[in-house]
């Protein structure tokens, strides 16, 4: 997810908005209410809340567990 600050390309309008999109290409295709293209002028400086949490998973191979008798053989 991308969040950007955008400004209208029409100098007479100069509307500034913040918008989020799944891809950068989507951000580049946004239009202002006046019909002109919006241009990316920056990225938010600070997120209001944590955007992601890192989770570490430990994976144990099933074959190693079977050798130790921890996982029964498939029928």
N, CA and C atoms as a LAMMPS dump frame, in Angstrom:
ITEM: TIMESTEP
0
ITEM: NUMBER OF ATOMS
225
ITEM: BOX BOUNDS ff ff ff
-5.0000000000000000e+02 5.0000000000000000e+02
-5.0000000000000000e+02 5.0000000000000000e+02
-5.0000000000000000e+02 5.0000000000000000e+02
ITEM: ATOMS id mol type element x y z
1 1 1 N 0.851 -1.166 0
2 1 2 C 0 0 0
3 1 3 C 0.901 1.234 0
4 2 1 N 0.596 2.164 -0.877
5 2 2 C 1.342 3.412 -0.989
6 2 3 C 0.439 4.566 -0.594
7 3 1 N 0.992 5.518 0.138
8 3 2 C 0.278 6.733 0.505
9 3 3 C 1.125 7.896 0.025
10 4 1 N 0.506 8.809 -0.734
11 4 2 C 1.257 9.93 -1.296
12 4 3 C 0.485 11.231 -1.136
13 5 1 N 1.245 12.326 -1.126
14 5 2 C 0.65 13.663 -1.208
15 5 3 C 0.664 14.029 -2.681
16 6 1 N -0.469 14.522 -3.172
17 6 2 C -0.594 14.86 -4.586
18 6 3 C -1.11 16.28 -4.742
19 7 1 N -0.779 16.906 -5.869
20 7 2 C -1.259 18.246 -6.169
21 7 3 C -1.803 18.238 -7.593
22 8 1 N -2.83 19.057 -7.831
23 8 2 C -3.417 19.164 -9.157
24 8 3 C -2.409 19.823 -10.099
25 9 1 N -2.352 19.327 -11.335
26 9 2 C -1.402 19.868 -12.308
27 9 3 C -1.859 21.203 -12.888
28 10 1 N -3.12 21.585 -12.65
29 10 2 C -3.631 22.874 -13.116
30 10 3 C -3.275 23.941 -12.09
31 11 1 N -2.463 24.912 -12.492
32 11 2 C -2.024 25.967 -11.564
33 11 3 C -3.193 26.769 -11.001
34 12 1 N -4.275 26.898 -11.762
35 12 2 C -5.441 27.647 -11.296
36 12 3 C -6.168 26.908 -10.182
37 13 1 N -6.054 25.585 -10.152
38 13 2 C -6.735 24.768 -9.142
39 13 3 C -5.816 24.559 -7.934
40 14 1 N -4.685 23.942 -8.175
41 14 2 C -3.673 23.676 -7.142
42 14 3 C -4.221 22.944 -5.916
43 15 1 N -5.233 22.101 -6.111
44 15 2 C -5.791 21.28 -5.029
45 15 3 C -4.725 20.302 -4.551
46 16 1 N -4.559 20.179 -3.243
47 16 2 C -3.601 19.227 -2.686
48 16 3 C -4.354 18.198 -1.858
49 17 1 N -4.053 16.905 -2.097
50 17 2 C -4.743 15.825 -1.398
51 17 3 C -3.743 14.743 -1.01
52 18 1 N -4.165 13.888 -0.09
53 18 2 C -3.411 12.681 0.253
54 18 3 C -4.259 11.512 -0.216
55 19 1 N -3.605 10.525 -0.801
56 19 2 C -4.355 9.384 -1.322
57 19 3 C -3.541 8.119 -1.129
58 20 1 N -4.217 6.99 -0.97
59 20 2 C -3.529 5.708 -0.867
60 20 3 C -3.959 4.812 -2.01
61 21 1 N -3.039 3.97 -2.452
62 21 2 C -3.314 3.074 -3.573
63 21 3 C -2.479 1.812 -3.418
64 22 1 N -2.908 0.768 -4.09
65 22 2 C -2.204 -0.513 -4.014
66 22 3 C -0.902 -0.503 -4.804
67 23 1 N -0.836 0.314 -5.861
68 23 2 C 0.375 0.36 -6.693
69 23 3 C 0.743 1.805 -7.002
70 24 1 N 2.005 2.003 -7.388
71 24 2 C 2.435 3.338 -7.798
72 24 3 C 1.745 3.749 -9.091
73 25 1 N 1.528 2.785 -9.983
74 25 2 C 0.845 3.082 -11.244
75 25 3 C -0.55 3.645 -10.988
76 26 1 N -1.227 3.125 -9.987
77 26 2 C -2.563 3.634 -9.645
78 26 3 C -2.484 5.081 -9.176
79 27 1 N -1.472 5.417 -8.384
80 27 2 C -1.307 6.796 -7.929
81 27 3 C -1.081 7.736 -9.113
82 28 1 N -0.368 7.261 -10.134
83 28 2 C -0.042 8.094 -11.287
84 28 3 C -1.237 8.34 -12.199
85 29 1 N -2.326 7.591 -12.025
86 29 2 C -3.503 7.754 -12.893
87 29 3 C -4.634 8.535 -12.241
88 30 1 N -4.433 9.042 -11.04
89 30 2 C -5.508 9.747 -10.332
90 30 3 C -5.78 11.113 -10.947
91 31 1 N -7.05 11.504 -10.914
92 31 2 C -7.465 12.803 -11.438
93 31 3 C -8.051 13.659 -10.326
94 32 1 N -7.865 14.945 -10.467
95 32 2 C -8.445 15.925 -9.548
96 32 3 C -9.94 16.053 -9.859
97 33 1 N -10.704 16.631 -8.953
98 33 2 C -12.13 16.875 -9.19
99 33 3 C -12.355 17.795 -10.388
100 34 1 N -11.363 18.641 -10.719
101 34 2 C -11.505 19.551 -11.861
102 34 3 C -11.217 18.834 -13.182
103 35 1 N -10.723 17.584 -13.117
104 35 2 C -10.47 16.806 -14.326
105 35 3 C -9.012 16.746 -14.749
106 36 1 N -8.156 17.519 -14.111
107 36 2 C -6.732 17.504 -14.45
108 36 3 C -6.008 16.4 -13.676
109 37 1 N -4.841 16.042 -14.15
110 37 2 C -4.055 14.984 -13.51
111 37 3 C -3.503 15.457 -12.169
112 38 1 N -3.416 14.512 -11.244
113 38 2 C -2.756 14.79 -9.969
114 38 3 C -1.309 14.331 -10.073
115 39 1 N -0.396 15.099 -9.51
116 39 2 C 1.023 14.77 -9.538
117 39 3 C 1.5 14.478 -8.119
118 40 1 N 2.329 13.458 -7.978
119 40 2 C 2.89 13.112 -6.671
120 40 3 C 3.924 14.166 -6.305
121 41 1 N 3.759 14.749 -5.114
122 41 2 C 4.723 15.75 -4.659
123 41 3 C 5.475 15.292 -3.414
124 42 1 N 5.054 14.196 -2.826
125 42 2 C 5.76 13.725 -1.64
126 42 3 C 5.049 12.57 -0.981
127 43 1 N 5.648 12.139 0.098
128 43 2 C 5.144 11.022 0.881
129 43 3 C 4.92 11.531 2.297
130 44 1 N 3.916 11.017 2.989
131 44 2 C 3.683 11.473 4.37
132 44 3 C 4.95 11.315 5.219
133 45 1 N 5.198 12.281 6.069
134 45 2 C 6.396 12.259 6.908
135 45 3 C 6.299 11.24 8.032
136 46 1 N 5.129 11.148 8.636
137 46 2 C 4.958 10.277 9.794
138 46 3 C 3.636 9.535 9.67
139 47 1 N 3.658 8.257 9.963
140 47 2 C 2.423 7.478 9.978
141 47 3 C 1.754 7.647 11.339
142 48 1 N 0.45 7.755 11.343
143 48 2 C -0.293 7.943 12.582
144 48 3 C -0.209 6.713 13.481
145 49 1 N -0.051 5.538 12.881
146 49 2 C 0.042 4.299 13.65
147 49 3 C 1.016 3.363 12.951
148 50 1 N 1.402 2.336 13.645
149 50 2 C 2.327 1.365 13.055
150 50 3 C 1.698 0.745 11.813
151 51 1 N 2.469 0.693 10.724
152 51 2 C 1.935 0.167 9.474
153 51 3 C 2.099 -1.337 9.35
154 52 1 N 3.061 -1.892 10.064
155 52 2 C 3.292 -3.33 9.943
156 52 3 C 3.943 -3.843 11.218
157 53 1 N 3.809 -5.121 11.427
158 53 2 C 4.443 -5.782 12.561
159 53 3 C 5.21 -6.983 12.017
160 54 1 N 6.439 -7.118 12.44
161 54 2 C 7.252 -8.241 11.994
162 54 3 C 6.964 -9.444 12.878
163 55 1 N 6.673 -10.568 12.251
164 55 2 C 6.394 -11.805 12.964
165 55 3 C 7.388 -12.851 12.477
166 56 1 N 8.102 -13.466 13.387
167 56 2 C 9.062 -14.494 13.043
168 56 3 C 8.437 -15.86 13.287
169 57 1 N 8.444 -16.682 12.265
170 57 2 C 7.892 -18.023 12.369
171 57 3 C 9.026 -19.039 12.298
172 58 1 N 8.98 -20.02 13.167
173 58 2 C 9.96 -21.106 13.126
174 58 3 C 9.298 -22.275 12.427
175 59 1 N 9.948 -22.768 11.39
176 59 2 C 9.395 -23.864 10.606
177 59 3 C 10.26 -25.094 10.794
178 60 1 N 9.605 -26.187 11.058
179 60 2 C 10.306 -27.451 11.239
180 60 3 C 9.854 -28.389 10.132
181 61 1 N 10.786 -29.006 9.453
182 61 2 C 10.445 -29.91 8.358
183 61 3 C 9.67 -31.106 8.891
184 62 1 N 8.59 -31.47 8.203
185 62 2 C 7.75 -32.594 8.624
186 62 3 C 8.529 -33.904 8.596
187 63 1 N 9.426 -34.061 7.626
188 63 2 C 10.176 -35.316 7.54
189 63 3 C 11.083 -35.492 8.755
190 64 1 N 11.693 -34.431 9.248
191 64 2 C 12.534 -34.524 10.435
192 64 3 C 11.693 -34.865 11.661
193 65 1 N 10.496 -34.295 11.737
194 65 2 C 9.599 -34.584 12.856
195 65 3 C 9.133 -36.034 12.8
196 66 1 N 8.886 -36.537 11.58
197 66 2 C 8.475 -37.947 11.44
198 66 3 C 9.586 -38.883 11.886
199 67 1 N 10.815 -38.556 11.54
200 67 2 C 11.952 -39.404 11.941
201 67 3 C 12.043 -39.51 13.447
202 68 1 N 11.708 -38.438 14.128
203 68 2 C 11.755 -38.457 15.584
204 68 3 C 10.482 -39.045 16.177
205 69 1 N 9.502 -39.399 15.34
206 69 2 C 8.263 -39.981 15.827
207 69 3 C 7.26 -38.973 16.325
208 70 1 N 7.476 -37.686 16.055
209 70 2 C 6.573 -36.647 16.526
210 70 3 C 5.341 -36.51 15.648
211 71 1 N 5.436 -36.907 14.371
212 71 2 C 4.327 -36.808 13.445
213 71 3 C 4.087 -38.185 12.881
214 72 1 N 2.868 -38.721 12.988
215 72 2 C 2.595 -40.064 12.465
216 72 3 C 2.69 -40.089 10.936
217 73 1 N 3.066 -41.224 10.394
218 73 2 C 3.12 -41.432 8.949
219 73 3 C 1.705 -41.31 8.379
220 74 1 N 1.585 -40.824 7.149
221 74 2 C 0.283 -40.738 6.501
222 74 3 C -0.199 -42.106 6.14
223 75 1 N -1.508 -42.329 6.259
224 75 2 C -2.085 -43.655 5.956
225 75 3 C -2.189 -43.909 4.487
